[in-house]
């Protein structure tokens, strides 16, 4: 059935701000020993670390570019010196570069694909030896409603997040016999993270398109994280759970 939360180790990528920050703090409040990564915002990462430690949590943080094979491999090799098991991986790190398809540069396209799709692949690849050896693990990939319904100007983002869905389902089938579950959360629009980069007029239009007529609250995401991390969720794998207020129903 897996370990008690107080004995578990979780890795959260891209947790210096936004949704990742909330996820890291929440897992620590559950009693889980949290290791989180950041790419460039070391000052913000330090604040997350201090927040967790001040509340009695266990935490370490590292700078990591999830698109770099060697960096990711070295990161997990480093963790192997301190931990004999890693129980949870939250692939949260992501970026969005908007642009109509006929205007988007190949460089911007590749940057989004590398961060949002290659990153989860690499982190999953190098965490799986831990999980396979211990016959237990929870991988949660953060994808998006954009992957399922499409949004103008988000071809790279939508393609990368659609790829995450395929990645989730494929790895889930590969490791199911090892007691490892792999699921994805397809997020709609929340009062946090990338939503802050959208202008107010667009936000108003988006809100009207959501049947619940509001954006999601962080607690509504964190509950789903808790659910999928639980040892009792061991028979749920390869699933994509939509959390979007009815914006997309699949």
Secondary structure, 3 states (H helix, E strand, C coil): CCCCHHHCEEEECCCCCHHHHHHHHHHHHCCCEEEEEECCCHHHHHHHHHHHHHCCCCEEEEECCCCCHHHHHHHHHHHHHHCCCCCEEEECCCCCCCECCCCCCHHHHHHHHHHHHHHHHHHHHHHHHHHHHHCCEEEEEEEECHHHHCCCCEHHHHHHHHHHHHHHHHHHHHHHHHCEEEEEEEECCECCHHHHHCCHHHHHHHHHHCCCCCCECHHHHHHHHHHHHCHHHCCCCCCEEEECCCCCCC
